[in-house]
Amino acid sequence: MRTWFKKNDRLLDSKTVKRVGIVHPGANIDSIPSIMNAVILLMKNGYKVNIFTGRDAKHITPQIKHRDVKIIYTHSDVYCSSIPTIAKLSRICRTKSERGIYRFILLSLNKINSAFFLIKNSFIPIYIGFSNYYKPYACFIGVDPWGLIKANNLVKSVDIPLVYYSLELLFSDEIKDLTYQKIKMKEQELCNKIEFAITQDAERATLLSIENNIPLDKIVLVPNAPLGLAQRNSNYYWHKRFNLSKRTKVVLYTGSLGDWTGLDKIIDSIQYWPEDWVFVIHTRYNIDEFSEEDEKLLPLRRLEQDPSLKNRIFISSNPVHSDEYRQLISGADIGIALYFQDHRSPLTQKNLETLGLSSGKIAYYLNAGLPVITNLSSGIGNLLSEYKCGIIIDNIKDIGRAVVVISDNYGEYSENAQNLFNDRFGVDYAFKQVITRLDTRYQVREKRHTKSQST
């Protein structure tokens, strides 16, 4: 992605007035293909983009340096401050008094930081209003319920249309927490005023329509996948990183360390794998930088040193930018993605069951020509079986068997993975529907804007 922005620094004419706002309160936009793709494809079609997002030490800061893209941070934690030494003091605090001083400094910085963003956020709607007066926005795109709510708050005093980009599905019957209930009610309310919505496939569109009373003809389908055609460009990324023999084969998992990922089950299955295969876990969080005591990472670190698993499991806990992410995916031989419902969160229940074309990790695996092992029997699982580019497992012991089957027929499985991606994950083509709707809406707004300025 960084390479693309450098090569296309002069993509838009300086007189371009079309503009879109994208609102995603989370700090992980660099790891979400849908958002990064939207920025690039909007720019290719003549739109300048303002991104309203957050920043924290757990996630990598997006490297979008382009004159036609502006990132406006609506919040940031103190670990991203201009005084990184203070943010890392916990590493050297040993005595009780030292830890007390550190907590005092951190608390003070947090208060200053919160006050700064409170003041800054009060001026953002004013900035948007002035910008919209001179160069009207085609729309503001809110990503997920939180982004939609934030987008509405930013533009509620200005006549700017809302578009809803749904990556995660919230189901009313699964919500027990009061906070989530309020978010769901607000999501449903705002869906009555959106211009249109974007989700990943027909099944998720139907569910989004039912949950939020959105007519199906107002929902555009865009897979959550990297741009471009699939291609197998194998490399030795992990072999160099962990000093592995070039004969060693890699099963790769990327993403969250949550219980719903079944990482513990995958690790238990390693004993059934062929001896020349290893398991690499790459997290999307900057855990080493954020907290050495992370409760999810420490058990994995201990397993990494377990004599019975020595040199069979390797952990990469530093996120990378999207350009390097493609390289590390291509450095593996098989991609694995298991999903288990976790009833502690409404995002890890039916939202996982109906994953469809919304899994970024599976899309990246296929784009790199990696065969996939998963336990999803429907949705994307059906496609993996249909194209014979992956294996659906019923129990953990099946992972070892799946590795053997794929290894024995690797060329066929890899080629089929690329075929599936090229047939079903065409983001460039699908996003044209978004551009068509935005262009139509923008022309209406431009005529109205010109008329209001002439009177």
C-alpha positions as CSV (number, residue, x, y, z in Angstrom):
1,M,0.0,0.0,0.0
2,R,2.8,2.5,0.9
3,T,4.4,1.7,-2.5
4,W,1.1,2.5,-4.3
5,F,0.7,5.9,-2.6
6,K,4.3,6.9,-3.4
7,K,3.9,5.9,-7.1
8,N,0.6,7.8,-7.4
9,D,1.4,11.0,-5.6
10,R,0.0,13.1,-8.4
11,L,-3.0,11.0,-9.1
12,L,-5.6,13.7,-8.8
13,D,-5.8,17.1,-10.4
14,S,-5.3,20.0,-8.0
15,K,-8.8,21.3,-8.9
16,T,-10.5,18.1,-7.9
17,V,-13.4,18.9,-5.6
18,K,-15.0,15.5,-5.0
19,R,-14.4,14.3,-1.5
20,V,-15.4,11.5,0.8
21,G,-15.0,11.1,4.6
22,I,-14.3,7.6,6.1
23,V,-14.9,7.2,9.8
24,H,-13.4,4.2,11.7
25,P,-12.9,4.8,15.4
26,G,-10.6,1.8,15.8
27,A,-6.8,2.1,15.4
28,N,-6.3,-0.9,13.0
29,I,-7.2,0.5,9.5
30,D,-3.9,-0.6,8.0
31,S,-4.9,-4.2,8.7
32,I,-8.4,-4.0,7.2
33,P,-8.3,-4.6,3.4
34,S,-11.7,-3.1,2.9
35,I,-10.8,0.3,4.2
36,M,-7.4,0.6,2.5
37,N,-9.0,-0.6,-0.8
38,A,-11.7,2.0,-0.5
39,V,-9.2,4.8,-0.1
40,I,-7.3,3.7,-3.2
41,L,-10.3,3.0,-5.4
42,L,-12.0,6.3,-4.4
43,M,-8.8,8.2,-5.3
44,K,-8.6,6.3,-8.7
45,N,-12.0,7.6,-9.4
46,G,-11.3,11.2,-8.6
47,Y,-12.2,11.5,-4.9
48,K,-10.1,13.1,-2.2
49,V,-10.3,11.2,1.1
50,N,-10.4,12.3,4.7
51,I,-10.0,9.5,7.2
52,F,-11.2,10.0,10.8
53,T,-9.7,7.3,13.0
54,G,-7.9,6.5,16.2
55,R,-4.3,5.5,17.1
56,D,-2.8,3.4,19.8
57,A,0.4,1.4,20.6
58,K,-1.2,-2.0,19.9
59,H,-1.7,-1.3,16.2
60,I,0.6,-0.1,13.5
61,T,0.1,3.5,12.4
62,P,-1.0,3.6,8.7
63,Q,1.6,5.0,6.4
64,I,-0.6,6.9,3.9
65,K,1.5,9.8,2.8
66,H,-0.4,11.4,-0.1
67,R,-1.5,14.9,-0.7
68,D,-5.1,13.8,-1.5
69,V,-5.5,11.7,1.7
70,K,-5.8,13.3,5.1
71,I,-5.8,11.3,8.3
72,I,-7.4,13.1,11.3
73,Y,-6.9,11.3,14.6
74,T,-9.9,11.6,16.9
75,H,-8.2,9.8,19.8
76,S,-4.7,8.5,20.7
77,D,-3.3,6.9,23.7
78,V,-0.2,8.2,25.5
79,Y,2.0,5.3,24.2
80,C,1.8,7.1,20.9
81,S,2.9,10.4,22.3
82,S,6.0,12.3,21.2
83,I,7.7,11.2,24.4
84,P,8.1,7.4,23.8
85,T,10.7,7.1,26.6
86,I,8.1,7.9,29.2
87,A,5.7,5.4,27.7
88,K,8.3,2.7,28.1
89,L,9.3,3.5,31.7
90,S,7.4,0.4,32.9
91,R,10.2,-1.7,31.4
92,I,12.8,-0.3,33.9
93,C,10.6,0.3,37.0
94,R,11.6,-2.3,39.6
95,T,11.0,-0.8,43.0
96,K,7.6,0.2,44.5
97,S,8.5,3.8,44.5
98,E,9.6,3.7,40.9
99,R,6.4,2.1,39.8
100,G,4.5,4.7,41.8
101,I,6.3,7.5,40.0
102,Y,5.6,5.8,36.7
103,R,1.9,5.5,37.4
104,F,1.7,9.2,38.4
105,I,3.4,10.2,35.2
106,L,1.2,8.0,33.1
107,L,-2.0,9.2,34.8
108,S,-0.9,12.8,34.3
109,L,-0.2,12.2,30.6
110,N,-3.5,10.4,30.2
111,K,-5.4,13.4,31.6
112,I,-3.5,15.8,29.3
113,N,-4.0,13.5,26.3
114,S,-7.8,13.2,27.0
115,A,-8.1,17.0,27.4
116,F,-6.3,17.6,24.2
117,F,-8.5,15.3,22.1
118,L,-11.7,16.6,23.9
119,I,-10.8,20.1,22.6
120,K,-9.7,18.8,19.2
121,N,-12.9,16.8,18.7
122,S,-15.0,19.8,19.5
123,F,-13.5,21.6,16.5
124,I,-13.7,18.7,14.0
125,P,-17.4,19.3,13.1
126,I,-16.6,23.0,12.5
127,Y,-13.7,22.0,10.2
128,I,-16.0,19.6,8.3
129,G,-18.7,22.3,8.0
130,F,-16.3,24.8,6.4
131,S,-14.7,22.1,4.2
132,N,-18.2,21.1,3.0
133,Y,-19.1,24.6,2.2
134,Y,-16.2,25.1,-0.2
135,K,-15.8,21.6,-1.5
136,P,-18.9,19.5,-0.7
137,Y,-18.5,15.9,0.5
138,A,-20.2,13.2,-1.5
139,C,-20.8,11.3,1.7
140,F,-19.3,10.2,5.0
141,I,-18.7,6.4,5.2
142,G,-19.1,5.0,8.7
143,V,-17.4,1.6,9.2
144,D,-19.3,-0.8,11.5
145,P,-21.8,0.5,14.1
146,W,-19.2,2.5,16.0
147,G,-18.0,4.3,12.9
148,L,-21.6,4.9,11.7
149,I,-22.5,6.5,15.0
150,K,-19.3,8.6,15.0
151,A,-19.9,9.7,11.4
152,N,-23.4,10.8,12.3
153,N,-22.1,12.8,15.2
154,L,-19.5,14.5,13.0
155,V,-22.0,15.6,10.3
156,K,-25.3,15.9,12.0
157,S,-25.2,19.7,11.8
158,V,-24.2,19.6,8.1
159,D,-26.1,18.2,5.1
160,I,-23.8,15.3,4.3
161,P,-25.2,11.9,3.4
162,L,-24.2,8.8,5.3
163,V,-23.1,5.4,3.9
164,Y,-22.8,2.4,6.1
165,Y,-19.8,0.0,5.6
166,S,-20.6,-3.2,7.6
167,L,-17.7,-5.5,8.4
168,E,-19.1,-6.9,11.6
169,L,-22.7,-8.1,12.2
170,L,-24.4,-7.4,15.5
171,F,-27.4,-9.6,16.1
172,S,-30.1,-8.3,18.5
173,D,-30.9,-11.7,20.0
174,E,-27.2,-12.2,21.0
175,I,-26.8,-8.9,22.8
176,K,-26.9,-9.1,26.6
177,D,-24.7,-6.1,27.5
178,L,-26.4,-2.8,28.0
179,T,-23.7,-0.9,26.1
180,Y,-24.1,-3.1,23.1
181,Q,-27.8,-2.8,23.3
182,K,-27.6,1.0,23.0
183,I,-25.1,0.7,20.1
184,K,-27.5,-1.7,18.3
185,M,-30.5,0.6,18.8
186,K,-28.5,3.5,17.4
187,E,-27.3,1.4,14.5
188,Q,-30.9,0.5,13.6
189,E,-32.0,4.1,13.9
190,L,-29.2,5.5,11.7
191,C,-29.8,2.8,9.0
192,N,-33.1,4.5,8.3
193,K,-31.2,7.6,7.0
194,I,-28.3,6.1,5.1
195,E,-27.9,6.4,1.3
196,F,-26.8,2.8,1.0
197,A,-24.8,0.1,2.8
198,I,-21.8,-2.0,1.9
199,T,-21.2,-5.6,3.0
200,Q,-19.3,-8.6,1.7
201,D,-21.7,-11.2,0.2
202,A,-25.3,-12.0,-0.4
203,E,-25.8,-14.0,2.9
204,R,-24.4,-11.2,5.0
205,A,-26.5,-8.7,3.0
206,T,-29.7,-10.6,3.8
207,L,-28.8,-10.7,7.5
208,L,-27.8,-7.0,7.6
209,S,-31.1,-6.2,5.9
210,I,-33.2,-8.2,8.4
211,E,-31.3,-6.8,11.4
212,N,-31.4,-3.2,10.4
213,N,-34.4,-3.0,8.1
214,I,-32.3,-2.0,5.1
215,P,-33.9,-2.7,1.7
216,L,-31.7,-5.2,-0.2
217,D,-31.5,-3.0,-3.2
218,K,-29.6,-0.4,-1.0
219,I,-26.9,-2.9,-0.1
220,V,-23.7,-3.2,-2.3
221,L,-21.5,-6.3,-2.1
222,V,-17.8,-5.8,-1.9
223,P,-15.5,-8.7,-0.6
224,N,-13.1,-8.0,2.2
225,A,-10.0,-8.8,0.2
226,P,-6.7,-7.4,-1.2
227,L,-6.7,-5.7,-4.6
228,G,-5.4,-7.4,-7.7
229,L,-5.2,-10.9,-9.0
230,A,-3.9,-13.9,-7.0
231,Q,-0.4,-15.0,-7.6
232,R,1.9,-17.5,-6.0
233,N,5.2,-15.8,-5.2
234,S,6.7,-18.1,-2.6
235,N,9.6,-16.8,-0.6
236,Y,11.7,-17.6,2.6
237,Y,10.3,-14.8,4.8
238,W,9.8,-17.0,7.8
239,H,12.9,-19.2,7.2
240,K,15.0,-16.0,7.4
241,R,13.1,-14.7,10.4
242,F,13.4,-17.9,12.5
243,N,16.5,-19.4,10.9
244,L,14.6,-22.4,9.5
245,S,15.8,-24.9,7.0
246,K,14.7,-24.2,3.4
247,R,13.1,-27.7,3.4
248,T,10.8,-26.7,6.3
249,K,7.2,-26.1,5.4
250,V,5.1,-23.4,7.2
251,V,1.4,-23.5,8.3
252,L,0.5,-19.9,9.1
253,Y,-2.1,-18.2,11.3
254,T,-2.5,-14.5,11.3
255,G,-4.8,-12.2,13.4
256,S,-6.3,-12.1,16.9
257,L,-5.2,-14.3,19.8
258,G,-8.8,-14.5,21.1
259,D,-10.3,-17.8,22.4
260,W,-12.6,-18.0,19.4
261,T,-9.5,-18.6,17.1
262,G,-8.9,-22.1,18.5
263,L,-5.1,-21.5,18.7
264,D,-4.8,-23.8,21.6
265,K,-6.5,-26.6,19.6
266,I,-4.2,-26.0,16.6
267,I,-1.1,-26.3,18.9
268,D,-2.5,-29.5,20.4
269,S,-2.7,-31.0,16.9
270,I,1.0,-30.3,16.0
271,Q,1.9,-33.7,17.3
272,Y,0.0,-35.2,14.4
273,W,1.7,-33.1,11.7
274,P,4.6,-34.3,9.4
275,E,7.9,-33.5,11.1
276,D,9.0,-31.1,8.4
277,W,6.0,-28.8,9.0
278,V,6.0,-25.9,11.6
279,F,3.4,-23.6,12.9
280,V,3.8,-19.8,12.8
281,I,1.5,-17.4,14.6
282,H,1.6,-13.8,13.5
283,T,-0.5,-11.4,15.6
284,R,-2.0,-8.2,14.4
285,Y,-1.2,-6.5,17.7
286,N,2.1,-4.9,18.8
287,I,2.1,-6.9,22.0
288,D,5.7,-6.8,22.8
289,E,5.6,-3.0,22.6
290,F,2.3,-2.6,24.4
291,S,2.6,-5.1,27.3
292,E,5.1,-7.8,28.1
293,E,2.6,-9.3,30.5
294,D,-0.2,-9.8,27.9
295,E,-2.3,-12.6,29.2
296,K,-2.9,-14.2,25.8
297,L,0.6,-14.1,24.6
298,L,2.4,-15.5,27.7
299,P,0.9,-19.0,27.5
300,L,1.9,-19.1,23.8
301,R,5.4,-18.0,24.7
302,R,5.7,-20.8,27.2
303,L,4.4,-23.3,24.6
304,E,7.0,-22.0,22.2
305,Q,9.7,-23.1,24.7
306,D,8.0,-26.4,25.5
307,P,10.6,-29.2,24.8
308,S,8.0,-31.3,23.1
309,L,7.2,-28.4,20.7
310,K,10.7,-27.1,20.4
311,N,11.3,-25.7,16.8
312,R,7.7,-26.6,15.9
313,I,5.9,-23.3,16.9
314,F,7.1,-19.8,16.3
315,I,5.4,-16.5,17.3
316,S,5.7,-13.1,15.5
317,S,4.2,-10.5,17.8
318,N,5.0,-7.3,15.8
319,P,2.6,-6.1,13.2
320,V,3.8,-5.0,9.8
321,H,2.5,-2.6,7.1
322,S,0.3,-4.1,4.4
323,D,3.1,-4.3,1.8
324,E,5.2,-6.5,4.1
325,Y,2.1,-8.4,5.2
326,R,1.7,-9.7,1.6
327,Q,5.3,-11.0,1.8
328,L,4.9,-12.8,5.1
329,I,1.7,-14.5,3.8
330,S,3.6,-15.6,0.7
331,G,6.4,-17.0,2.9
332,A,4.0,-19.7,4.2
333,D,2.7,-22.8,2.5
334,I,-0.7,-23.3,4.1
335,G,-3.0,-20.8,5.8
336,I,-5.2,-21.9,8.7
337,A,-8.3,-20.2,10.1
338,L,-10.5,-21.8,12.7
339,Y,-13.6,-20.2,14.2
340,F,-15.3,-21.2,17.5
341,Q,-18.2,-19.4,18.9
342,D,-17.5,-17.4,22.1
343,H,-20.7,-16.3,23.8
344,R,-19.0,-13.6,25.8
345,S,-19.2,-11.3,22.9
346,P,-21.9,-10.6,20.3
347,L,-19.2,-10.3,17.7
348,T,-18.0,-13.9,18.1
349,Q,-21.3,-15.8,17.6
350,K,-23.4,-15.8,14.5
351,N,-21.0,-13.1,13.1
352,L,-18.4,-15.9,12.8
353,E,-20.9,-18.5,11.6
354,T,-21.8,-16.4,8.6
355,L,-18.3,-15.3,7.8
356,G,-18.6,-15.6,4.0
357,L,-16.4,-13.3,2.1
358,S,-15.6,-11.1,5.1
359,S,-12.6,-12.9,6.4
360,G,-9.5,-10.8,5.5
361,K,-7.1,-13.5,6.5
362,I,-8.6,-16.2,4.3
363,A,-8.7,-13.7,1.4
364,Y,-5.0,-12.9,1.8
365,Y,-4.2,-16.7,2.0
366,L,-6.0,-17.3,-1.3
367,N,-4.5,-14.2,-2.9
368,A,-1.1,-15.6,-2.2
369,G,-2.0,-19.1,-3.5
370,L,-2.1,-20.7,-0.1
371,P,-4.4,-23.7,0.4
372,V,-6.6,-23.2,3.4
373,I,-7.5,-25.4,6.4
374,T,-10.7,-24.3,8.3
375,N,-13.6,-25.7,10.3
376,L,-16.2,-23.5,8.5
377,S,-18.6,-25.9,6.7
378,S,-20.8,-23.3,5.1
379,G,-20.2,-20.0,3.3
380,I,-16.5,-19.8,2.5
381,G,-16.1,-23.5,3.5
382,N,-18.4,-24.4,0.6
383,L,-16.3,-22.4,-1.8
384,L,-13.1,-24.0,-0.6
385,S,-14.6,-27.5,-1.1
386,E,-16.0,-26.6,-4.5
387,Y,-12.7,-25.3,-5.8
388,K,-10.7,-28.0,-4.0
389,C,-8.3,-25.5,-2.6
390,G,-8.8,-26.2,1.1
391,I,-9.9,-28.8,3.6
392,I,-12.7,-28.6,6.1
393,I,-11.9,-30.4,9.3
394,D,-14.4,-31.9,11.8
395,N,-12.0,-32.4,14.7
396,I,-8.5,-31.2,15.7
397,K,-6.7,-34.5,14.8
398,D,-7.9,-33.9,11.2
399,I,-5.4,-31.0,10.8
400,G,-2.5,-33.3,10.5
401,R,-4.3,-35.3,7.9
402,A,-5.2,-32.2,6.0
403,V,-1.6,-31.0,6.0
404,V,-0.5,-34.4,4.4
405,V,-3.3,-34.3,1.8
406,I,-2.5,-30.7,0.7
407,S,1.3,-31.4,0.8
408,D,0.8,-34.4,-1.6
409,N,-1.2,-32.4,-4.0
410,Y,0.2,-28.9,-3.4
411,G,0.4,-27.6,-6.9
412,E,-3.2,-28.4,-7.6
413,Y,-4.5,-26.9,-4.3
414,S,-2.4,-23.8,-4.8
415,E,-3.6,-23.2,-8.3
416,N,-7.2,-23.7,-7.3
417,A,-6.8,-21.2,-4.4
418,Q,-5.7,-18.6,-7.0
419,N,-8.7,-19.5,-9.2
420,L,-11.1,-19.1,-6.3
421,F,-9.8,-15.7,-5.4
422,N,-9.8,-14.5,-9.0
423,D,-13.4,-15.7,-9.6
424,R,-15.0,-14.6,-6.3
425,F,-12.9,-11.9,-4.7
426,G,-12.8,-9.2,-7.4
427,V,-12.8,-6.0,-5.3
428,D,-11.9,-3.7,-8.2
429,Y,-15.0,-4.7,-10.2
430,A,-17.4,-4.9,-7.2
431,F,-16.4,-1.4,-5.9
432,K,-17.6,0.1,-9.2
433,Q,-21.1,-0.1,-7.8
434,V,-20.0,2.1,-4.9
435,I,-18.4,4.6,-7.2
436,T,-21.6,4.7,-9.4
437,R,-23.8,5.5,-6.5
438,L,-21.4,8.1,-5.1
439,D,-21.0,9.8,-8.5
440,T,-24.8,10.0,-8.9
441,R,-25.2,11.4,-5.4
442,Y,-22.4,13.8,-5.8
443,Q,-23.8,15.3,-9.0
444,V,-27.1,16.0,-7.2
445,R,-25.2,17.6,-4.3
446,E,-22.9,19.6,-6.7
447,K,-25.9,21.1,-8.5
448,R,-27.6,22.0,-5.2
449,H,-24.3,23.5,-3.9
450,T,-23.8,25.6,-7.0
451,K,-27.4,26.8,-6.9
452,S,-27.2,27.8,-3.2
453,Q,-24.0,29.8,-3.8
454,S,-25.4,31.7,-6.8
455,T,-28.5,32.8,-4.8
